[in-house]
């Protein structure tokens, strides 16, 4: 599959790209999913910083009635090389921990190192994620802002993101978004969850400075099959918007006008959001139901808080949906 038009995506771009010399040049694969009943959600990100010699990994399992489970590492090795093959496999392996060294109270099984594989067996049509990684349980999501380590556990992911719509390349920047349906399973310690529901994945490459400006990003699937995605880029001197509306049986419509606002509670976590979208005259009410936040610290000491949430949404005409929403919140020096 290679899509056409002004926002078309080349299947070769599923593979890794040649970096430039900027220290913050990054290439990332981002994937999220929500169970169809809204009981549990997952997001995962594998981000390669070749000029820093590290890979970032983040995975969060959240739900409205469960503790947050986090697997976060910013110092994994770089593996794989740029290429233009029609399919790509990006993987990270670290040495498994000897079970005899397990004195940290993990709740089950043999503690392991990081084993992560993101593969596109059919570029632009599907991506699979297979991962076994150390993780931690957190009773309160925001305790991760304070450096809390949580209760150690293990997280396994075996899931496939199948394209459910038309891949969409941004204007200006090297990034594309793909609406998906997700099928697979998650294991947290002794718990197992089926993962069947809507999701989204994206792939971007270029300089990623998390600390320069804020943004709000979201992707939802409405109950009539409509796919919504928007990004409100909050650069003070030149704000930008990206996104689309994909209604069943209709062409993809790029967002022409977007207004996003949110109401924040403790620790800066948004407790409600609203988005007005054209075309379509959509007025969206957004209800974040379970957060998976992280703290991002630059090598020069700058800090950004990054709350990401599984969310429900509703349109003014009565449709409802599920998805994920995120805010990047750079902290003023």
Beta strands, then each sheet from edge to edge (+ up, - down):
strand 1: 25-34
strand 2: 41-49
strand 3: 54-62
strand 4: 68-76
strand 5: 89-93
strand 6: 115-122
strand 7: 126-138
strand 8: 151-163
strand 9: 168-169
strand 10: 175-188
strand 11: 191-207
strand 12: 214-222
strand 13: 227-234
strand 14: 240-246
strand 15: 253-254
strand 16: 257-264
strand 17: 270-278
strand 18: 282-291
strand 19: 294-297
strand 20: 303-315
strand 21: 320-330
sheet 1: 5+ 6- 7+ 4- 3+ 2- 1+ 11- 10+ 8-
sheet 2: 5+ 6- 7+ 4- 3+ 2- 1+ 11- 10+ 9-
sheet 3: 15+ 14- 13+ 12- 21+ 20- 18+ 17- 16+
sheet 4: 15+ 14- 13+ 12- 21+ 20- 19+
end
